[in-house]
């Protein structure tokens, strides 16, 4: 406890469950073909395993401390599955895919009642 009466809690990534999980984290942290966000999150875990603190990790990866904390908590809770983005985020569609296809099809048609110009030769 510090002099002001507050506790300092050091957040670290939990150790890998086995050597396989550790190998996957190390592989993804340096991968070139994996999604960038997954690489960054695995790098967070790798740095945490190396003894780095949250502020140091945030500076190294050019992101916020809150972001590092959020991902370390999530990875501690869910393991490597937690490094993926959750689906279903964002605004829901207002129309169905069938309605969208119908609208696109209608746009390609000539509108009904459109004036057609008939070209004639001058006399």
C-alpha positions in Angstrom: 0.0 0.0 0.0 1.3 3.4 -0.8 1.3 6.4 1.6 -2.0 7.8 0.1 -4.0 4.7 1.1 -4.3 3.2 -2.4 -3.2 -0.2 -3.6 -1.1 -0.7 -6.6 -2.0 -3.8 -8.6 0.4 -5.0 -11.3 -1.4 -6.5 -14.2 0.4 -9.3 -16.0 -0.6 -11.8 -18.6 -1.2 -15.2 -17.1 1.5 -17.8 -18.0 0.8 -20.0 -21.0 -1.3 -23.1 -20.2 1.3 -25.3 -21.9 4.3 -25.0 -24.2 2.0 -25.2 -27.2 0.1 -22.1 -26.2 3.3 -20.2 -25.5 4.7 -21.3 -28.9 1.5 -20.0 -30.6 1.7 -16.6 -28.8 5.4 -16.3 -29.8 4.7 -17.3 -33.4 1.7 -14.9 -33.7 3.6 -12.0 -32.1 6.2 -12.0 -34.9 3.9 -13.2 -37.7 3.7 -11.3 -41.0 0.6 -12.9 -42.4 -1.7 -12.8 -39.3 -4.2 -10.0 -38.7 -2.5 -6.9 -37.4 -4.7 -6.7 -34.3 -4.0 -10.4 -33.3 -0.2 -9.8 -33.7 -0.4 -6.7 -31.5 -2.4 -8.5 -28.8 0.0 -11.4 -28.8 2.9 -8.9 -28.6 1.2 -7.4 -25.5 1.2 -10.9 -23.9 4.8 -11.6 -24.9 6.0 -8.3 -23.4 4.0 -8.9 -20.3 5.7 -12.3 -19.9 9.0 -10.5 -20.3 8.3 -8.5 -17.2 7.2 -5.3 -18.9 4.5 -3.2 -17.1 1.3 -1.8 -18.7 2.7 1.7 -19.3 5.8 0.4 -20.9 3.8 -1.9 -23.2 1.5 0.9 -24.2 4.5 3.1 -25.2 6.2 0.3 -27.1 3.0 -0.5 -29.1 1.9 3.1 -29.4 -1.5 2.5 -27.9 -3.3 3.5 -24.7 -2.8 1.9 -21.3 -6.5 1.2 -21.1 -6.3 -0.8 -24.3 -3.4 -2.9 -22.9 -5.3 -3.5 -19.7 -8.5 -4.5 -21.5 -6.7 -7.0 -23.7 -4.6 -8.5 -20.9 -7.7 -9.0 -18.8 -9.5 -10.5 -21.7 -6.6 -12.8 -22.7 -6.2 -13.9 -19.0 -9.9 -14.7 -18.9 -10.4 -16.4 -22.3 -6.9 -17.5 -23.4 -5.9 -17.2 -27.1 -9.5 -17.2 -28.1 -9.8 -13.8 -26.5 -7.3 -12.3 -29.0 -9.9 -12.4 -31.8 -12.4 -9.6 -32.3 -16.0 -10.3 -31.2 -18.5 -10.6 -34.0 -21.8 -8.7 -34.2 -20.4 -5.3 -33.3 -21.7 -2.2 -34.9 -24.9 -1.0 -36.4 -27.4 -3.7 -37.5 -28.6 -3.7 -41.1 -31.9 -2.0 -41.8 -32.8 -4.1 -44.8 -32.3 -7.7 -45.6 -29.9 -9.0 -48.2 -32.9 -9.9 -50.5 -34.3 -6.4 -50.3 -30.8 -5.0 -51.0 -30.5 -7.2 -54.1 -33.9 -6.1 -55.3 -33.0 -2.4 -55.0 -29.7 -2.9 -56.8 -31.6 -4.7 -59.6 -34.2 -1.9 -59.9 -31.4 0.8 -60.1 -30.1 -1.0 -63.3 -33.4 -0.8 -65.1 -34.7 2.1 -67.1 -37.2 4.0 -65.0 -40.9 3.7 -66.2 -42.2 6.8 -67.9 -38.8 8.1 -68.8 -39.0 10.4 -71.8 -37.3 8.9 -74.8 -35.8 11.2 -77.4 -36.2 10.0 -81.0 -33.6 11.4 -83.4 -34.8 12.4 -86.9 -32.8 13.7 -89.8 -33.3 17.4 -90.7 -34.9 18.0 -94.1 
